[in-house]
């Protein structure tokens, strides 16, 4: 099952859940250190305003 997360019209983020309802991305983000999770959230928050300007530097570990 894939749930769409609303953003602006340029980008659609999808939250994937497997057949058992498990969300691997959510579980992975819970294992990140606080600083890494904050960087990831900041990058996701920047998508509407920066768009493709984030690429290829969209990784959380720079």
C-alpha positions, 0 to 999 in steps of 0.5 A: 500500500502506498500513501501519498503525502501532500506537497506542492505540485512539483513533488509527490512523496509516497509513504510505502507500507508492505502487505503487513502494514509495516513502514520500512522508511518510518522504522529506518528514520526512527533508528537515525541519530537525532542530528541525522533525522533533523537533516532528513526532515530539513531536506524534505521540508525544502523540497517545495521551495528548492525542488530539484536544486537539492539534487544531487546533494539530497543525502542526509550525510554530507 
